[in-house]
Amino acid sequence: MLDTLLILFFPFFMIFAAASDLVSMQISNKISLALMAGFMVFAVWMEMDLVTIGWHWAMFGIVLLVSFTLFAFNIVGGGDAKLAASASLWFGWEYTADYVLLFGYLGGLMALVILQLRAVPLPERVAEVPWIARLHSAKSGVPYGIALGAAALLVYPQTDWMQHVFQTARMP
């Protein structure tokens, strides 16, 4: 049962954050709080030692500090900053660099695509959909939560969390 929750919990919240950012250009604090609480529940369940938990929280703090510095310069949104830090809490020192590189690449690619699409007029029917009109507007930013979520989904299967599930599934 807990293995199933471990498989679904983190991806669910990352997908929810990406979808939320796409349609509203906002990521709720509740998502980041759920990811932080979920990390602690699963860390205790997997009997992660306190030193390892501490190192994961240290990575969270570093990513939060860097991302909020970017937020202060209006480079990223506050929800994006908190989501990146919360995901890094799950990835720790082993996988956060992969995550950051991947979301940087995916986010850059997504921004280029969105900028190209903004140069093309929307059909009237499509322009009437509020979230599409907002996304198409040059005044709005880029829903970077999509890149954060996609990168997380690509990195997560490599983590110790999922390796635990894979090993448990192999046991008779």
C-alpha positions as CSV (number, residue, x, y, z in Angstrom):
1,M,0.0,0.0,0.0
2,L,2.7,2.5,1.0
3,D,4.7,1.6,-2.1
4,T,1.7,2.5,-4.3
5,L,1.4,5.8,-2.5
6,L,5.2,6.4,-3.0
7,I,4.8,5.8,-6.7
8,L,1.8,8.2,-7.0
9,F,2.3,10.9,-4.4
10,F,5.2,12.9,-5.8
11,P,4.2,12.6,-9.4
12,F,0.6,13.6,-8.6
13,F,1.6,16.8,-7.0
14,M,4.1,17.7,-9.7
15,I,1.5,17.1,-12.4
16,F,-1.1,19.1,-10.4
17,A,1.3,22.0,-10.0
18,A,2.1,22.0,-13.7
19,A,-1.5,21.9,-14.7
20,S,-2.4,24.6,-12.2
21,D,0.4,26.9,-13.5
22,L,-0.8,26.3,-17.1
23,V,-4.4,27.3,-16.5
24,S,-3.9,30.0,-13.8
25,M,-0.3,31.1,-13.8
26,Q,-0.1,30.2,-10.1
27,I,1.1,27.4,-8.0
28,S,-0.6,27.1,-4.6
29,N,1.5,27.0,-1.5
30,K,-0.5,24.0,-0.5
31,I,1.2,21.9,-3.2
32,S,4.7,22.7,-1.8
33,L,3.6,22.1,1.8
34,A,2.1,18.8,0.8
35,L,5.4,17.8,-0.9
36,M,7.3,18.8,2.2
37,A,5.0,16.9,4.5
38,G,5.0,13.9,2.2
39,F,8.8,13.9,2.1
40,M,8.8,13.5,5.9
41,V,6.2,10.8,6.0
42,F,8.0,8.7,3.4
43,A,11.4,9.4,4.9
44,V,10.3,8.1,8.2
45,W,8.5,5.1,6.6
46,M,11.6,4.2,4.7
47,E,13.7,4.6,7.9
48,M,15.9,7.3,6.4
49,D,18.5,8.3,9.0
50,L,18.4,11.8,10.5
51,V,21.6,12.9,8.8
52,T,20.3,12.0,5.4
53,I,17.0,13.8,6.1
54,G,19.1,16.8,7.2
55,W,21.0,16.8,4.0
56,H,17.8,16.7,2.0
57,W,16.5,19.7,3.9
58,A,19.9,21.5,3.4
59,M,19.4,21.1,-0.4
60,F,15.9,22.4,0.0
61,G,17.3,25.5,1.7
62,I,19.9,26.1,-0.9
63,V,17.4,25.8,-3.8
64,L,14.9,28.0,-1.9
65,L,17.6,30.7,-1.3
66,V,18.7,30.7,-5.0
67,S,15.2,30.5,-6.4
68,F,13.9,33.3,-4.1
69,T,16.9,35.4,-5.2
70,L,15.7,34.9,-8.8
71,F,12.2,35.8,-7.6
72,A,13.4,39.0,-6.1
73,F,14.8,40.0,-9.5
74,N,11.5,39.0,-11.1
75,I,13.1,36.2,-13.1
76,V,10.8,33.4,-11.7
77,G,7.5,33.3,-9.8
78,G,7.2,32.7,-6.1
79,G,5.3,29.5,-6.7
80,D,7.9,28.2,-9.1
81,A,10.6,29.0,-6.5
82,K,8.8,27.1,-3.8
83,L,8.0,24.2,-6.1
84,A,11.6,23.8,-7.2
85,A,12.8,23.8,-3.6
86,S,10.1,21.2,-2.6
87,A,11.0,18.9,-5.5
88,S,14.7,19.3,-4.6
89,L,13.9,18.2,-1.1
90,W,12.8,14.9,-2.6
91,F,15.9,14.7,-4.9
92,G,18.5,15.6,-2.3
93,W,22.2,16.0,-3.3
94,E,22.2,13.0,-5.6
95,Y,19.6,14.2,-8.1
96,T,19.0,17.9,-7.7
97,A,21.7,18.8,-10.3
98,D,20.1,16.6,-12.9
99,Y,16.7,18.1,-12.0
100,V,17.9,21.7,-12.3
101,L,19.7,21.1,-15.6
102,L,16.7,19.3,-17.0
103,F,14.1,21.9,-15.9
104,G,16.4,24.6,-17.2
105,Y,16.6,23.0,-20.6
106,L,12.9,22.2,-20.8
107,G,11.9,25.6,-19.5
108,G,14.1,27.3,-22.1
109,L,12.6,25.2,-24.8
110,M,9.1,25.8,-23.6
111,A,9.7,29.6,-23.4
112,L,10.9,29.6,-27.0
113,V,7.9,27.7,-28.2
114,I,5.5,30.0,-26.3
115,L,7.2,33.1,-27.7
116,Q,6.8,31.7,-31.2
117,L,3.2,30.9,-30.6
118,R,2.5,34.4,-29.3
119,A,3.7,35.8,-32.6
120,V,0.8,33.9,-34.3
121,P,-2.8,35.3,-33.9
122,L,-5.1,33.0,-32.1
123,P,-8.3,31.9,-33.8
124,E,-11.3,33.8,-32.3
125,R,-12.8,30.7,-30.7
126,V,-9.6,29.7,-29.0
127,A,-8.9,33.2,-27.9
128,E,-12.2,33.1,-25.9
129,V,-10.8,30.5,-23.6
130,P,-9.5,32.5,-20.6
131,W,-6.4,30.5,-19.8
132,I,-5.3,30.2,-23.4
133,A,-5.8,34.0,-23.9
134,R,-3.7,34.7,-20.8
135,L,-1.0,32.3,-21.9
136,H,-0.9,33.9,-25.4
137,S,-0.7,37.4,-23.9
138,A,2.7,39.1,-24.1
139,K,2.0,40.6,-20.7
140,S,1.9,37.2,-19.0
141,G,5.0,35.2,-18.1
142,V,5.8,31.6,-18.9
143,P,4.1,28.9,-16.8
144,Y,7.5,27.5,-15.6
145,G,5.7,25.0,-13.4
146,I,5.3,22.9,-16.5
147,A,9.0,22.5,-16.9
148,L,9.5,21.9,-13.2
149,G,6.9,19.2,-13.2
150,A,8.1,17.5,-16.4
151,A,11.7,17.5,-15.2
152,A,10.6,16.0,-11.9
153,L,8.7,13.2,-13.6
154,L,11.8,12.4,-15.7
155,V,14.2,12.4,-12.7
156,Y,12.0,10.7,-10.1
157,P,12.2,7.1,-11.5
158,Q,16.0,7.2,-10.9
159,T,15.8,8.2,-7.3
160,D,16.3,6.1,-4.2
161,W,12.5,6.4,-3.6
162,M,11.7,4.5,-6.7
163,Q,14.6,2.1,-6.4
164,H,13.1,1.1,-3.1
165,V,9.8,0.3,-4.8
166,F,11.5,-1.6,-7.6
167,Q,13.5,-3.7,-5.1
168,T,10.4,-4.4,-3.0
169,A,8.5,-5.5,-6.2
170,R,11.3,-8.0,-7.0
171,M,11.1,-9.7,-3.6
172,P,9.1,-12.9,-3.4
